[in-house]
Amino acid sequence: MAACAVIGITMGSGEAKPRGALGLIFGIVALYLVILFTLQRRDVNRAAGVDAEAMARGPHEIENPATLSDSDLWAAMAVKPIGPEAAKARSQTFDLARGSINLGIVICILIFAGVVPIYLLDTFVPFFICAPLIGIIALVKSVRLLGGGGGSVDEAYETAGMAIEPLGLEMTEHPDVGVEPRPVPPYTFKTRISGPLVMEGERHGRKIRVVNDGGASEVTVGGRAPSFETKARDGRIRIGDGGPAAIRDALEGVPSSTRWNGVTVTGGTAGIVVKRKRDHGGDFLRDLWLAELIAGASKK
């Protein structure tokens, strides 16, 4: 932005068509996009490598879930063998990310091919070719996404369901995704997401239920537990002197972390319930680890 501003201020003053300045600005924007997409692909490939290493390590003891990546936490908490189907499902997640980046690259190329000639060559012909192509690509991708074709929302949820099987969970309900018109200007369309994401199963002999609705999550580990309630404060989850001693001792061993901010823990006849105001992706795994830790302590 700074470089483009400097070019706009120092070049092309008084020219009706400052093609040199415009060419430099377009070049800078193109270079920025090349660097951006390159870094995004590198990050996805790096995350895929971390995921593969985590699967190779498999289940292991967790001392501090706040310091583990989502991949490490997923593999460490597995209660079933990480089979080829689960491994393939995990890899498909990264393939979807790569596909999205590739689509972004194609769209950006078409935008440059259609817009740049207007300013540098005084012709709208490429624009009239590229604009419909962008519209067609967007329409085809939307139909495939919502209509059940390759890369559809349903397939993405099915893949996610296979990926959580080693955790002893299965996806029993997922949000409905669609499009609807905007009731206010601009009168375009917007994505509609309704309904919760629900995962259920059994781990270590306890019934598990995970619900993510509107970004907030709730993890329930079934079984009777002492009645208590506490919430994270300054990254620490603790119970006062009046709480159950076994649970208080267990929570004393939970390392402090900002990852726990927004977490509330309750115990009672329904079991241990961990609620989080905002799940940023894999946070429900940390909440599940915490709930199982407390459930184990409450039986001692």
RANORZI-V744400 format. One record per pair of residues at least 24 apart in sequence whose ideal C-beta (glycine too) atoms are under 7 Angstrom apart, sorted by sequence separation. I is the first residue (numbers start at 1). GAP is how many residues later the second one is. D is the distance in whole Angstrom. If there is no record, write none. Layout:
# RANORZI-V744400
((I,GAP,D) (I,GAP,D))
This chain:
# RANORZI-V744400
((4,24,6) (58,24,6) (110,24,5) (153,24,5) (173,24,7) (263,24,7) (271,24,7) (3,25,5) (173,25,4) (235,25,6) (172,26,5) (235,26,6) (237,26,7) (55,27,5) (107,27,6) (172,27,7) (259,27,6) (267,27,7) (171,28,5) (172,28,5) (232,28,4) (237,28,6) (170,29,7) (232,29,6) (265,29,7) (107,30,7) (169,30,5) (170,30,6) (232,30,7) (146,31,7) (169,31,7) (170,31,6) (232,31,5) (267,31,7) (55,32,6) (146,32,6) (169,32,4) (231,32,7) (146,33,7) (168,33,5) (231,33,4) (168,34,6) (164,35,6) (168,35,4) (230,35,5) (254,36,7) (229,37,5) (103,38,7) (228,38,7) (51,39,6) (169,39,6) (228,39,5) (227,40,6) (169,41,7) (226,41,5) (227,41,5) (225,42,4) (48,43,7) (225,43,6) (250,43,6) (250,44,6) (224,45,6) (48,46,4) (225,46,6) (47,47,7) (225,47,5) (247,47,6) (250,47,4) (223,48,5) (222,49,4) (44,50,6) (220,50,7) (221,50,5) (247,50,5) (220,51,6) (221,51,5) (246,51,5) (247,51,6) (99,52,7) (246,52,6) (44,53,5) (220,53,5) (44,54,6) (244,54,7) (246,54,5) (96,55,7) (218,55,6) (219,55,5) (41,57,7) (218,57,5) (217,59,5) (41,60,6) (96,60,7) (216,60,7) (40,61,5) (216,61,6) (216,62,7) (217,62,4) (215,63,5) (216,63,7) (37,64,6) (215,64,6) (219,65,6) (93,66,7) (217,66,7) (37,67,7) (92,67,5) (212,67,6) (217,67,5) (37,68,6) (219,68,4) (219,69,5) (89,70,5) (93,70,7) (217,70,7) (221,70,4) (225,70,7) (221,71,6) (212,72,7) (219,72,5) (223,72,6) (226,72,6) (89,73,4) (90,73,5) (225,73,5) (89,74,4) (210,74,5) (221,74,5) (33,75,5) (86,76,6) (85,77,5) (86,77,6) (210,78,7) (86,79,6) (86,80,5) (30,82,6) (82,84,5) (80,85,7) (81,85,7) (80,86,5) (78,88,4) (79,88,7) (80,88,6) (204,88,7) (78,89,6) (79,89,4) (203,89,7) (206,89,6) (26,90,5) (77,90,6) (22,97,5) (23,97,6) (22,98,6) (19,101,5) (79,124,5) (79,125,7) (66,189,6) (64,191,5) (66,191,3) (66,193,4) (77,208,6) (73,209,6) (70,211,6) (74,211,6) (70,212,3) (73,212,5) (77,212,6) (73,213,7) (70,215,7) (66,220,7) (65,221,5) (65,224,5) (62,227,6))
